[in-house]
Amino acid sequence: MGKSLQALWTAAQEQPLALPKLFLRVKAPEQVERLFAAVKAYQSILTGFIFPKYTVTNATAYNRALEAVNGQAAQPLVMMPILESPDIVDLPGRPERLQAIKAHIDAMGELVLNVRVGGNDFCNQFAARRHYDETIYDILPVAQLLGDILTVFSRDYVVSGPVWEFFSSHNDEWKRGLRAELKRDRLNGFVGKTVIHPKQIPVVNEMLKITSKDLQDAKAILNWDSSGLQVGKSYGGERMNEVRTNYNWARKTLLLAELYGIV
């Protein structure tokens, strides 16, 4: 890890280099300060830390570790907590636990770049595993849990979709499966997708693009004449646009179009 960061840092000093946001994934809160000390010389290319199995029992420790590191860092480092611990799977008390986790995340303010979910960890709790012609939404107890997480977090944070295991098959069935799951991710409020292989990246980026019809509708809604009727026909004449009920969707659509582009 240290050698990789050193090599990237050295290359960035020698020539203009377009680097992605780089994160260190720890296994426990006590590793945060130790890892930062090991790479402190290269912190200028470091964005933050990934905190796996972030939950009520370790959230305070994770938060304090990040605060301690930021007390030494030249620029603020951010966090990406992953909600994947078994304690949020049990239905009794789940709403209270999720709200308690959110309170810990809220306490870190703008240092939270993204909230992630551990789909495979949840599937493991139910001894389930999807094939490339199935989506995680076909596993009902996991889909319900993801729905609960989105209900609590997605109005305030970017929540990225769960990992897709497949990256190869004889006739690219894995791509069709990934596209199908991404379509349902977007519909339900996830933004982005955890990828585990470079071949997945172009599929994910393409699926996250906004259609031109959605973009035109979003612009129309956000620029609506407030003195007139607040409902009207869509850009393509296929559906209803209503300012009050489609406003948040329109704002999000414009942001996604700016980030991912337009189909």
C-alpha positions in Angstrom: 0.0 0.0 0.0 2.7 2.5 1.0 4.8 1.7 -2.1 1.7 2.1 -4.3 0.9 5.5 -2.9 4.5 6.6 -3.1 4.7 5.6 -6.7 1.5 7.5 -7.6 2.6 10.5 -5.5 6.0 10.6 -7.2 4.4 10.4 -10.7 2.1 13.2 -9.8 5.0 15.4 -8.8 6.8 14.7 -12.1 3.9 15.3 -14.5 0.2 16.3 -14.6 -1.7 13.2 -13.5 -5.4 12.6 -13.5 -5.9 10.6 -10.3 -9.3 9.3 -9.0 -10.2 9.8 -5.4 -8.1 7.4 -3.4 -9.2 5.8 -0.2 -7.6 3.6 2.4 -9.9 0.7 3.6 -9.2 -0.2 7.2 -10.5 -3.3 9.1 -10.9 -1.6 12.5 -10.9 1.9 13.9 -7.5 1.4 15.6 -5.8 1.1 12.2 -6.8 4.5 11.0 -4.1 6.6 12.8 -1.4 3.9 12.2 -2.1 3.7 8.5 -2.2 7.5 8.1 1.2 7.8 9.9 2.6 5.3 7.3 1.4 7.3 4.3 1.4 10.8 5.7 4.1 11.9 3.3 1.8 11.2 0.4 -1.4 12.6 1.9 -1.9 15.1 -0.9 -3.2 12.4 -3.1 -5.3 10.7 -0.4 -9.1 11.5 -0.2 -10.0 9.6 2.9 -10.9 6.3 4.5 -13.4 3.5 4.0 -15.0 2.2 7.2 -16.4 -1.3 6.8 -19.2 -2.7 9.0 -19.9 0.8 10.4 -22.5 0.5 13.1 -23.5 1.7 16.6 -20.8 -0.3 18.4 -17.8 1.1 16.5 -19.1 4.4 15.0 -17.8 6.6 17.8 -14.3 5.0 17.5 -14.3 5.4 13.7 -15.4 9.0 14.0 -12.8 9.9 16.6 -10.1 8.2 14.6 -10.9 10.3 11.6 -11.0 13.5 13.7 -7.6 12.6 15.1 -6.2 12.1 11.7 -7.7 15.4 10.5 -5.9 17.1 13.3 -2.7 16.1 11.6 -3.7 16.3 7.9 -2.9 19.1 5.6 -6.4 19.0 4.1 -9.6 17.4 5.4 -9.9 13.6 4.8 -13.4 12.2 4.4 -15.0 8.9 5.1 -17.2 6.3 3.4 -18.9 4.1 5.9 -20.2 0.7 4.7 -23.5 -0.5 6.2 -23.1 -4.3 6.2 -23.0 -5.5 9.8 -25.2 -8.3 11.0 -26.8 -6.3 13.7 -28.9 -4.3 11.2 -30.2 -7.4 9.6 -32.4 -8.4 12.6 -35.9 -6.9 12.1 -36.7 -6.1 15.7 -35.0 -2.8 16.5 -33.8 -2.2 12.9 -35.3 1.2 12.5 -33.8 2.4 15.8 -30.4 1.0 14.9 -30.4 2.6 11.5 -31.4 6.0 13.0 -28.7 5.6 15.6 -26.1 4.9 12.9 -27.4 7.9 11.0 -26.9 10.1 14.1 -23.2 9.1 14.2 -22.9 9.8 10.5 -24.6 13.2 10.8 -22.2 14.1 13.5 -19.4 14.0 10.9 -21.1 16.6 8.7 -19.6 17.2 5.4 -16.8 14.6 6.0 -19.1 11.9 4.8 -18.6 11.6 1.0 -20.8 8.5 0.4 -22.7 5.8 2.3 -22.2 2.3 0.9 -24.0 -1.0 1.5 -22.7 -4.5 1.7 -25.0 -6.5 -0.4 -23.0 -9.7 -0.3 -22.7 -9.5 3.5 -26.5 -9.2 3.7 -27.0 -12.1 1.3 -24.7 -14.2 3.4 -27.0 -13.8 6.4 -29.7 -15.5 4.4 -27.5 -18.1 2.7 -28.5 -16.5 -0.6 -26.5 -15.7 -3.8 -27.9 -14.3 -7.0 -27.0 -15.5 -10.5 -26.4 -13.2 -13.5 -30.1 -13.6 -14.6 -31.3 -12.4 -11.1 -30.9 -9.1 -9.2 -30.5 -8.5 -5.5 -34.1 -7.2 -5.5 -35.2 -10.8 -6.1 -33.9 -11.7 -2.7 -36.8 -10.3 -0.7 -35.3 -10.0 2.8 -32.2 -8.3 1.4 -34.3 -6.0 -0.8 -36.4 -5.0 2.2 -33.3 -4.3 4.2 -31.9 -2.2 1.4 -35.2 -0.4 1.2 -35.0 0.5 4.9 -31.4 1.8 4.5 -32.5 4.0 1.5 -35.5 5.3 3.5 -33.3 6.4 6.4 -30.2 7.7 4.4 -30.9 8.6 0.8 -32.7 11.9 1.4 -29.6 13.3 3.1 -26.7 11.3 1.6 -25.5 9.7 -1.6 -26.0 5.9 -1.1 -24.2 3.7 -3.7 -25.6 0.4 -4.9 -24.4 -3.0 -3.7 -21.6 -4.9 -5.4 -22.3 -7.1 -8.5 -20.2 -10.3 -8.4 -20.1 -11.2 -12.1 -17.6 -9.8 -14.6 -17.4 -12.5 -17.2 -19.6 -15.1 -19.1 -19.7 -16.7 -22.5 -22.2 -14.4 -24.1 -22.0 -11.4 -21.9 -25.0 -12.4 -19.8 -23.3 -10.8 -16.8 -23.6 -7.4 -18.5 -27.3 -7.9 -19.1 -27.7 -8.8 -15.4 -25.7 -5.9 -14.2 -27.7 -3.5 -16.4 -31.0 -5.0 -15.0 -29.8 -4.5 -11.4 -28.5 -1.0 -12.1 -31.9 0.0 -13.6 -33.5 -1.1 -10.3 -30.8 0.6 -8.3 -31.5 3.9 -9.9 -35.2 3.5 -9.6 -35.0 3.0 -5.9 -32.6 5.8 -5.2 -29.0 4.4 -5.2 -26.4 6.5 -7.0 -23.3 4.7 -8.3 -22.3 1.1 -7.9 -19.5 -0.7 -6.1 -17.4 -2.4 -8.8 -15.0 -5.3 -8.3 -13.5 -5.5 -11.8 -12.4 -2.9 -14.4 -14.8 -4.5 -17.0 -17.7 -3.4 -14.9 -16.9 0.3 -15.0 -18.1 1.2 -18.6 -21.3 -0.7 -18.0 -22.0 1.2 -14.8 -21.1 4.6 -16.2 -23.3 4.0 -19.3 -26.3 2.9 -17.2 -26.0 6.0 -15.0 -26.3 8.4 -17.9 -29.6 10.4 -18.1 -31.9 10.1 -21.1 -32.4 13.3 -23.1 -36.2 13.1 -22.4 -35.6 13.0 -18.7 -33.1 15.9 -18.9 -35.6 18.1 -20.9 -38.4 17.3 -18.4 -36.1 18.2 -15.5 -35.1 21.5 -17.0 -38.8 22.3 -17.8 -39.8 21.6 -14.2 -37.0 23.6 -12.7 -37.7 26.6 -15.0 -41.5 26.4 -14.7 -43.5 29.6 -14.8 -44.7 29.8 -11.2 -47.6 32.1 -12.1 -49.3 29.6 -14.3 -50.7 26.1 -14.0 -48.2 23.9 -12.1 -48.8 20.8 -14.1 -48.4 20.0 -17.8 -47.4 17.6 -20.6 -43.8 16.2 -20.7 -41.2 17.1 -23.3 -42.1 14.0 -25.3 -45.8 14.3 -24.7 -45.9 10.9 -22.9 -46.4 11.7 -19.3 -47.4 14.4 -16.8 -44.9 16.9 -15.3 -46.0 18.3 -12.0 -43.7 20.9 -10.4 -44.5 20.2 -6.7 -44.2 16.4 -6.9 -41.3 16.1 -9.5 -39.1 19.0 -8.2 -36.6 16.9 -6.2 -36.4 14.3 -9.0 -35.6 17.2 -11.4 -32.8 18.5 -9.3 -31.3 15.1 -8.9 -31.6 14.4 -12.7 -29.7 17.6 -13.6 -26.9 16.7 -11.2 -26.6 13.2 -12.5 -26.6 14.5 -16.1 -23.7 16.7 -15.2 -21.8 13.9 -13.6 -22.5 11.0 -15.9 -23.6 12.5 -19.2 -26.6 12.0 -21.4 -27.9 9.2 -23.6 
